[in-house]
Amino acid sequence: MAKRRRLTPANPTYLEPPLGAKSPPMLRAPIAEVASDASARAAMQDMADEMAEARQSGRMISRLELSQIDQSYLVRDRVVIEDEEMHSLVTSIMERGQQAPIEVTPLGAGRFGLISGWRRCQAIARLQAAGQGDGTVLALERHPEGASDAYRSMVEENELRVGLSYFERARIVDVAVEQGVFESHKKALRGLFSAASRAKRSKIGSFVIVVQVLGDRLFFPAAIGERMGLRLARLIDLYPDKAEDIAAKCLLNRFKSAEEELAFLNQWVLAAEQEEKSADTPPAPRKPRPSADFVDSHPRAGLRARFHAGDKRLELSGAAMTPEYHAEIMAFLKAGAGNE
């Protein structure tokens, strides 16, 4: 009978690497590697899609360079910002950082148009000029359906944050119509101030004539209060010729303070109201001028160009029409005349 061979227990150290050698990598089945890679790629794609959707819907805050933002994308509704107000904003951002993002819309090629947040951009620019901050701004990306939606977003934010004067509200209504964003002032009032009461929209509408006649001739238009503005609007409508005269005088006087300018306007209002009371028959209200009589444009900040097609006349007015700028225009015209 054959003798059976006895098996010895397995050596537990047989498969261990020599002392000091690295352990061989654990091998995985190829199907497991493929499944893991596919799962990782799917997770990364889901994350990319979620980020793209968040950016598209305005839920993701991005950090942009100020140089990427076109701050003149919309005509701003704020006419003037007080130094004290801007100083407070600069101090807040310096101490606590930017607390609320601005709103922008993509223009392509890495550029963005500013919808709201102009004051924050100005404050961050001042800090950068002073050597504080990196010149970047936190922004939410918006995709308005049209210019009317963009203007509405700008107005709504300023109404909530700082509040606009009646003059500033009427000015943005007038500008929106001039630029073809709305077909009429009535539609612009409803579109831009849909949340306002009918009485408030009516007051803003009354201020439009003040903007059209005195807008670029005043240096402190935002200081005109509700009551004064409504009186001005009524008298401008009653006395259009005198209104044009007072507008020219405002521009020539170049008042140094809001108090001086308001005193001058108040004097004219009181005199016109006194004349109205002493007259036997009140003057007939001026008929609205058809929009086709002239075309307004804003070639640069603080400058209005009004072209009268009927008598081929061009008017340039506004705070930007300084003696230096006037000299530049005249030199340009003379140079052009020499080439004829």
C-alpha positions in Angstrom: 0.0 0.0 0.0 1.4 3.4 -1.1 2.4 5.7 1.6 0.4 9.0 1.7 2.3 12.3 1.6 1.5 14.7 4.4 0.8 18.3 3.3 2.4 21.1 5.2 0.5 24.3 6.1 0.8 27.2 3.7 3.6 29.6 4.4 1.7 32.9 5.2 4.8 35.0 4.2 5.2 33.4 0.8 3.3 36.0 -1.2 4.6 38.9 0.8 7.3 41.1 -0.9 10.8 41.2 0.5 11.5 43.5 3.3 11.7 47.1 2.1 10.1 46.3 -1.3 6.8 48.1 -2.3 3.6 46.1 -2.4 2.4 45.3 -5.9 -0.7 47.3 -7.0 -4.0 45.5 -6.5 -5.3 44.4 -9.8 -8.9 45.2 -10.8 -11.0 43.6 -13.5 -11.0 45.7 -16.8 -14.8 46.1 -16.6 -14.5 47.7 -13.2 -12.0 50.3 -14.5 -14.4 51.1 -17.4 -17.3 51.5 -15.1 -15.4 53.7 -12.7 -14.2 56.0 -15.5 -17.6 56.3 -17.0 -19.1 57.1 -13.6 -16.5 59.8 -13.0 -17.1 61.4 -16.4 -20.8 61.4 -15.9 -20.4 63.0 -12.5 -18.1 65.7 -14.0 -20.6 66.3 -16.8 -23.5 66.6 -14.4 -21.5 69.2 -12.4 -20.6 71.1 -15.5 -24.3 71.1 -16.6 -25.4 72.3 -13.2 -22.9 75.1 -13.2 -23.9 76.2 -16.7 -27.6 76.1 -15.7 -26.8 78.1 -12.5 -24.9 80.7 -14.5 -27.6 80.9 -17.2 -30.4 81.3 -14.6 -28.5 83.9 -12.6 -27.9 81.8 -9.5 -24.1 81.6 -9.7 -21.8 84.5 -8.7 -18.7 85.0 -10.8 -15.7 87.3 -10.2 -15.0 89.6 -13.1 -12.4 92.2 -13.9 -13.7 95.7 -14.1 -12.1 96.0 -17.5 -14.5 93.2 -18.7 -17.6 95.3 -17.9 -19.1 97.9 -20.3 -20.5 100.3 -17.8 -22.1 102.4 -20.5 -24.2 99.5 -21.8 -27.3 101.2 -20.5 -27.9 104.9 -20.0 -27.9 105.2 -16.2 -30.9 106.4 -14.4 -28.9 108.1 -11.7 -28.1 111.6 -12.7 -25.7 112.5 -9.8 -24.3 110.7 -6.8 -23.5 112.7 -3.6 -19.9 112.5 -2.4 -21.0 111.5 1.0 -23.1 108.7 -0.4 -20.2 107.4 -2.5 -17.7 107.7 0.4 -20.0 105.6 2.6 -20.1 102.9 -0.1 -16.4 102.9 -0.6 -15.8 102.6 3.1 -18.3 99.7 3.4 -16.7 97.7 0.6 -13.2 98.4 2.0 -14.1 97.2 5.4 -16.6 94.4 4.7 -16.1 93.5 1.0 -18.7 93.6 -1.7 -21.9 92.4 0.0 -24.2 92.3 -3.1 -23.2 91.3 -6.6 -23.8 93.5 -9.6 -25.9 92.3 -12.6 -24.4 91.9 -16.0 -25.4 90.4 -19.4 -22.9 88.7 -21.7 -21.8 90.6 -24.8 -19.4 88.0 -26.2 -15.6 87.8 -26.4 -15.4 87.9 -22.6 -17.2 91.2 -22.3 -20.3 92.0 -20.2 -22.8 94.8 -20.2 -23.7 96.4 -16.9 -27.4 96.2 -16.0 -27.3 97.2 -12.3 -24.6 98.0 -9.8 -22.9 101.1 -11.3 -22.2 102.7 -7.9 -20.5 99.5 -6.7 -18.3 99.4 -9.8 -17.4 103.1 -9.3 -16.6 102.4 -5.6 -14.4 99.4 -6.5 -12.6 101.4 -9.2 -11.8 104.1 -6.6 -10.4 101.5 -4.2 -8.3 100.1 -7.0 -7.0 103.5 -8.0 -6.0 104.0 -4.3 -4.0 100.8 -4.3 -6.7 98.8 -2.4 -8.4 95.8 -3.9 -7.7 93.9 -7.0 -10.1 95.6 -9.3 -12.5 92.6 -9.5 -16.2 92.6 -8.9 -18.7 89.9 -7.9 -21.4 89.6 -10.6 -24.6 87.7 -11.4 -25.1 86.9 -15.1 -28.5 87.8 -16.5 -30.1 87.1 -19.8 -32.8 89.8 -20.4 -35.1 89.1 -23.3 -34.7 92.6 -24.6 -33.5 96.1 -23.7 -36.8 96.9 -22.0 -36.1 94.1 -19.5 -32.6 95.3 -18.9 -33.8 98.8 -18.2 -36.5 97.5 -15.9 -34.0 95.6 -13.9 -31.8 98.6 -13.5 -34.7 100.8 -12.4 -36.2 98.2 -10.0 -32.8 97.8 -8.2 -32.3 101.5 -7.7 -35.9 102.0 -6.5 -35.2 99.4 -3.9 -31.7 100.4 -2.9 -31.4 104.1 -3.1 -34.6 105.5 -4.5 -34.6 107.9 -7.5 -35.8 111.4 -7.7 -38.8 112.2 -9.9 -36.5 113.9 -12.4 -34.3 110.8 -12.7 -37.3 108.6 -13.1 -38.7 110.8 -15.9 -35.3 111.1 -17.5 -34.9 107.3 -17.9 -38.4 107.2 -19.4 -37.5 109.8 -21.9 -34.2 108.1 -22.8 -35.8 104.7 -23.2 -38.3 106.2 -25.7 -35.5 108.1 -27.6 -33.5 104.9 -27.9 -36.5 103.0 -29.2 -36.8 100.6 -26.2 -40.4 101.6 -25.9 -42.7 103.1 -28.5 -44.1 105.9 -26.3 -43.7 107.5 -22.9 -46.9 105.9 -21.8 -45.6 102.4 -22.5 -42.3 103.3 -21.0 -44.0 104.4 -17.8 -45.9 101.2 -17.6 -42.9 99.0 -18.5 -40.3 100.6 -16.2 -42.6 101.4 -13.2 -45.2 98.7 -13.4 -45.1 98.3 -9.6 -45.8 102.0 -9.0 -49.2 103.3 -8.4 -51.1 105.1 -11.2 -50.7 108.4 -9.3 -47.0 108.0 -9.1 -46.7 107.1 -12.7 -48.7 110.2 -13.6 -46.3 112.4 -11.6 -43.3 110.8 -13.3 -45.0 111.5 -16.7 -45.5 115.2 -15.7 -41.7 115.5 -15.1 -40.9 114.3 -18.6 -41.6 117.8 -20.0 -39.2 119.2 -17.4 -36.5 116.7 -18.6 -37.1 117.6 -22.2 -36.9 121.3 -21.8 -34.6 121.9 -18.9 -32.8 118.5 -18.6 -29.5 119.3 -20.1 -29.5 122.9 -19.0 -29.6 122.1 -15.3 -26.6 121.2 -13.1 -28.5 119.9 -10.1 -31.7 118.5 -11.6 -32.0 115.7 -9.0 -32.5 118.3 -6.4 -35.9 119.4 -7.8 -38.6 118.1 -5.4 -42.0 116.7 -6.3 -44.0 119.9 -5.7 -41.5 122.2 -7.5 -41.3 119.8 -10.5 -45.0 119.6 -10.9 -45.3 123.4 -10.9 -42.5 123.6 -13.4 -44.1 121.1 -15.6 -47.4 122.9 -15.7 -45.9 126.3 -16.4 -43.5 125.0 -19.1 -46.6 123.6 -20.8 -48.4 126.9 -20.5 -45.5 129.2 -21.5 -43.3 127.2 -23.9 -41.5 130.3 -25.2 -40.6 131.5 -21.7 -39.6 128.0 -20.7 -37.0 127.9 -23.5 -35.7 131.3 -22.3 -35.4 130.1 -18.7 -33.6 127.0 -19.9 -31.0 129.1 -21.7 -30.5 131.3 -18.7 -29.9 128.2 -16.5 -27.2 127.0 -18.8 -25.5 130.5 -18.9 -25.6 131.0 -15.1 -23.8 127.8 -14.3 -24.9 127.7 -10.7 -22.4 126.4 -8.2 -24.9 124.8 -5.8 -28.3 123.2 -5.9 -29.6 125.9 -3.6 -28.7 128.6 -6.1 -30.3 126.8 -9.0 -33.5 126.0 -7.1 -33.8 129.6 -5.9 -33.5 130.7 -9.6 -36.2 128.2 -10.7 -38.4 129.1 -7.8 -38.2 132.8 -8.7 -39.3 132.0 -12.3 -42.1 129.8 -11.1 -43.5 132.5 -8.7 -43.3 135.2 -11.5 -45.0 132.9 -14.0 -47.8 132.0 -11.6 -48.3 135.7 -10.7 -48.5 136.5 -14.4 -51.0 133.7 -14.9 -53.2 135.1 -12.1 -53.2 138.6 -13.4 -54.0 137.6 -17.0 -57.6 138.0 -18.1 -57.6 134.7 -19.9 -55.1 131.9 -19.2 -52.9 130.9 -22.1 -53.8 127.8 -24.0 -51.8 124.7 -23.2 -49.1 123.9 -25.6 -49.8 121.1 -28.0 -47.4 118.2 -27.8 -44.7 118.3 -30.4 -44.7 115.4 -32.7 -41.8 113.1 -32.1 -40.9 113.4 -35.8 -40.0 117.2 -35.4 -36.6 116.3 -34.0 -34.4 113.4 -33.1 -32.5 113.2 -29.9 -29.3 111.2 -29.3 -26.7 111.0 -26.6 -23.3 110.7 -28.3 -21.4 110.9 -24.9 -22.2 111.2 -21.3 -23.7 114.6 -20.4 -24.2 115.6 -24.0 -27.5 115.7 -26.0 -27.6 116.2 -29.7 -31.0 117.3 -31.0 -31.4 117.4 -34.8 -34.3 119.3 -36.3 -34.9 117.9 -39.7 -37.4 120.6 -40.8 -35.0 123.5 -40.6 -31.8 121.4 -40.7 -30.7 122.5 -37.3 -28.5 120.7 -34.8 -28.4 121.6 -31.1 -25.7 120.4 -28.7 -26.4 120.8 -25.0 -25.5 119.3 -21.6 -23.0 119.4 -18.9 -20.3 118.0 -21.3 -20.7 121.1 -23.5 -17.8 122.9 -21.9 -15.9 125.8 -23.5 -13.0 123.4 -24.2 -15.3 120.9 -25.9 -16.9 123.7 -27.9 -13.4 124.8 -29.1 -12.7 121.2 -30.2 -15.9 121.0 -32.2 -15.2 124.4 -33.9 -11.7 123.3 -34.8 -13.0 120.1 -36.2 -15.6 121.9 -38.3 -13.1 124.4 -39.6 -10.7 121.6 -40.6 -13.5 119.8 -42.4 -14.5 123.0 -44.3 -11.0 123.4 -45.6 -11.2 120.1 -47.3 -14.2 120.9 -49.4 
